[in-house]
Amino acid sequence: MNNSLLPPIVDSHCHLDFKEFDHDLEKVLERAKGAGVSKILTICTKPKNLQKILKIVSSHENIYFAAGSHPLNKNDYDWFTKKELLDTTANEKMVGIGETGLDYFYSTENVATQQKHFRMHIAIARECSLPLIVHSRSADWDMAKILVEEYKNGPFKCVLHCFSSGSNLAQTALELGCYFSISGIAVFPKSKELRKIFHEIPLNRLLIETDSPYLSPPPFRGKRNEPSFVAITAKRIAEYFEISETLFRQATSDNFYNLFKRVKK
């Protein structure tokens, strides 16, 4: 179906400040508009990138941002302090905390640092009543453990972005009220088990994202991802779910607004 005849869609997670977009960002955003992308959430993962993010969001009404420390950050100056994040929440276009979380894929050398910062981000999200954007890779057991422990300390809203973990973590997060975000990974040919997990999650808990410039869906795999490609993933996932593309786009957009309350429809 022509995108102009479909409901608007939201790219709930991307990185517009990355160098891959430096030369043609405005053209990228025009293509997103043509694909029916009505809102974009871009993620700041390091303090040094914040000013670049602020310039982007201040220049585009439909772009919002979240800020937090990516678990793979290596240098001390790449981790946001609590004060830096709290100060940034004063900006009305900052709508979430993160991405933050655990990533043991490459190494487990800094597990303690990752966990400490993850818990700090959770505390900030709880204090500010902003949703947490969670990154989890190769850390299912510790992720489930920390989420359960922290929920006992007080509730908070969160989304497991670019979810590609196992069914046990999915079930734990589902019971805690988490949302799950579908990326291009879910339409890779070898992602049958992941699609099955998503199919078992209620539709009102699903978001959709690109995580661009990474993880382009077929037929663009191996090339730079961009927000317009969220429409391709949505179409494919709707087919897998055997529901209409219209319903899937509308549901994931509604879910985005339900989670990210600061975003203006």
N, C-alpha and C positions, 0 to 999 in steps of 0.2 A: 504493500500500500504506500502511496505517496506520503512523505513525512508531513506535508502541509495538511493532510486530512487526519492526522493522528494527534492525540493529546501531546502537550509539551512533555519533555523528559528532563531529568536532572542528572548531571554528572556529579556524583556525590564525593568524588575524591580524585584529584589530579595535582600536578606540580607545575604550574605555569611559570614559576620563577626559574626553572631549570634551563641550562644553557641551550638545550635543544630547541627552545622556542624563541630564543633571542632575536633571530633574524626575520621571523614572519608571524609574530603573535597575533597581529590584527587580522591577518588572513585566516589563521587558525580559528579565531573567534567568529569570523564571518561564516566559515564552514559549519561551525557548531550551531549557529543561529539557523542556517539552512536545513540542518538535520532536526530542528525542533528542540534544541537544548535551551531551556528557558533560564536555568540557574546552574552555576558552576561553583563548586567548593574547592579552592586551591589550598594546599597544605604547606605550611612553613615548618621545616624540620630542624633549622639551626638559627640561632640568634642573628648571625651575620646576614641572613637572607631576609630578615623581617622588613627592612626598609624597601627592598625591591617588591615584596609582596604588597606592602601598603600602597605603593605607587600604582600597582596593577588594579587593586580593588577600588581605590579612590577614583580611578579613571573609567570604571565600568560598573554600572548600576547593578548588573545581574551577577556579579562575581563577589563571593564572600570568602573568608579564610578561617582557618584554624591554625593553632601554633602549638608545638610541643617538640620534645626531643626524640628523634628516631633512635631505636635501641642499638643501631650499628654505628652511631656517632662515636668517634674514637678520642677526640681531644677534649680536654676539660672545658675549653671555651665554646665547644659545640653543644653543650648541654644548657638548656634554659634553667635559670634559677627560679625559685618559687616567686620571688618578687617580680622578676621580669615577666613571667606569665600572668601574674595577677594584675600588674600594671597594664598589660596588653589587652586584658579583658574589658577595659574601659572603652575600647574602640567598638562601636556598635556593629561593625561588620565582622568582628571576630565571633564566631558562632559555636566553636567547639574547642576542646583541649586534645592535642595530639597532632600527628600520630605518635603514639607511645606504645611500649609493650616489651615483648621478648623476642629475640631472634638468635637461636643457637645454631643456625644452619652452617655458618662458616667456622665458628669457634665458640667455646664455652668459657673462655678466659675471663670475660668481664660479666659473668652472670650476676654477681652481687651488685655491681653498678647498675646493670639493667633493671634488676628488681627494685632497687632503692628508688630509682627515678620513676619507675612505673607506679609504685605506690604513692610517690609524691604527686604525680599527675592525677591519680585517682582522687586524692585528698583535695586537690584544687578543683577538679570537676565537681565534686560533692559540695564544696564550699560555695562555688559560683553558680551552681545549678546549670552547668553547661554540659552537654554530652561529651563523653570520652570517645576518642577514635583510637581503636586498638589494633596494633600490628602484632601478629603472632605467627612465627614460623619455626618449625622443629622444636617446639616448646610446649606441646599440648598439656602435659601433666602439670608443669609449673604454672602455666596460664590458668588452668581450671582451678588449681589450688588457691592462687592469689585472688582471682575473681570471687570465689566463694568466701574467703576470709574477709575481703574488703567489703563485700555486701553485708556481712554480719556487723561491720563497723558503721554502716549507714548506707542507704540506697543511693544509687547513681545511675544515670542513663549511659548506655554505650552502644557502639557498633563495632563489630569485628570486621574491619575493612579487608577487602581483597581476600575473603575467607577461602582457605584452601587446606584446612586442617581436617582432622578425623571426626568421626561420628560421636565419639565420647565427649570431646570438647564442645561440639555443636549442641549436644543434649544438655550439658551443664549450663552453657550460656543461654540456651533457650529457656531453661527453668528459672534463670535469673532475670529474664525479661530483656535480654540483649537483642539488638538487631544484627543482621548479617548483610554484608555487601558483596554483590556478585561482580566479578571482573571478567576480562577476556579469557582468563584461565579456564573458566567454566565451559567455554565452547571449544577448547582445544580437543582434538580427536581422542586423546588418551584420558580425558577427565570424566569418564562415565560414572565413577564412584562419587565424585564431587557433585555432579549433576543430581545423582540420586539423593544425596544429603540435602541439597537445596530443595528438591521436590518435596521432601518431607517436612520442611520448615513452613509454617503458615505464611501465606502471601503477605499478610500485614506486618511481617517482620523483615521483609527484604528491601534492600536498596540496590542500586546499580551504579557502577563507576567504571572509569577507564584506568585509573592509576597511571595515566599518561605522564611522561612519554614512554612508559614501559607497557609490556603485556598486550600488544595489539591483537585483536581477534582475527581469525582467518576472514578474508583472504590477505590481510595485511601483516600477518605474523612475520617478525624479523625486521619490520620497518617501524618508524616512529609512530607511537600511538598519539591520539589527540582526542579532545572531548567529543567531536562529532561521531567518533566510532562507538560511543555508548549506544547509539541507535542500532548499530549492527548486532551488538551483544544482546540487546533487549529483544530484537526480532528473533534471534536464534533461541534464546531461553524460552520465550513464549511458545515457540514451536515445540521445544522439548516438554514443556509443561502441558501442552495441548490446550492452551487458552489463547484468547485473542491478543494480538499485539497491543490493541487499544487498552484492554484491561490491564495488561502488565505494565505498560508505561504509566497509566493513571495511578495504579496501586503503588508503584515504587516512588513516584513523585509525591503522593499523599504521605507515604511513610517518611520520606525525607523531611517534609514540613512538620510532621508530628514529632520527629526527633529533634530537629534543629529549629527550635521555636523562634530564634532571633531572625531567621530568614523571612523576608517579606514576600508574600505570594504575589 
